[in-house]
Amino acid sequence: MRVPCTVVEEKLWDFLDGEIDDPAVRRRIEAHLEICKRCFPEYDYRRAFLGLLERHAKDPVPEGLRAEVFRQLLSVDGSEADHPLNL
């Protein structure tokens, strides 16, 4: 039975992070990604994104950036329309 795209999309971060323990579920997701022209590009993008994060995880953070990120996160009241980073 084929896994629906909605399920693959929902589980994609867990799949990439190795957090899906059931080998049968992992195989079904892998099989879906091998043939799905809709899901594979998203998988490939997320995989590349994680690779970028991994390569730069040890880079020094510019002074003040960490504090600014936390300030922005704490200021969010749940309304995306009012979010200062909303474009």
ZINORTA-V451135 format. One record per pair of residues at least 4 apart in sequence whose C-alpha atoms are under 7 Angstrom apart, sorted by the first residue. I is the first residue (numbers start at 1). GAP is how many residues later the second one is. Records with the same first field share a line. If there is no record, write none. Layout:
I->GAP, GAP
//
This chain:
2->30
3->4, 5, 25, 26, 29
4->4
5->4, 34
6->4
7->4
8->4, 21
11->4
12->4, 31
13->4
14->4, 5, 6
15->4, 5
16->31
20->6
22->4
23->4
24->4
25->4
26->4
27->4
28->4
29->4
30->4
31->4
32->4
33->6, 7
36->4
39->4
40->4
41->4
42->4
43->4
44->4
45->4
46->4
47->4
48->4
49->4
50->4
51->4
52->4
53->4
61->4
64->4
65->4
66->4
67->4
68->4
69->4
70->4
71->4
72->4
76->7
79->4
80->6
81->5
//
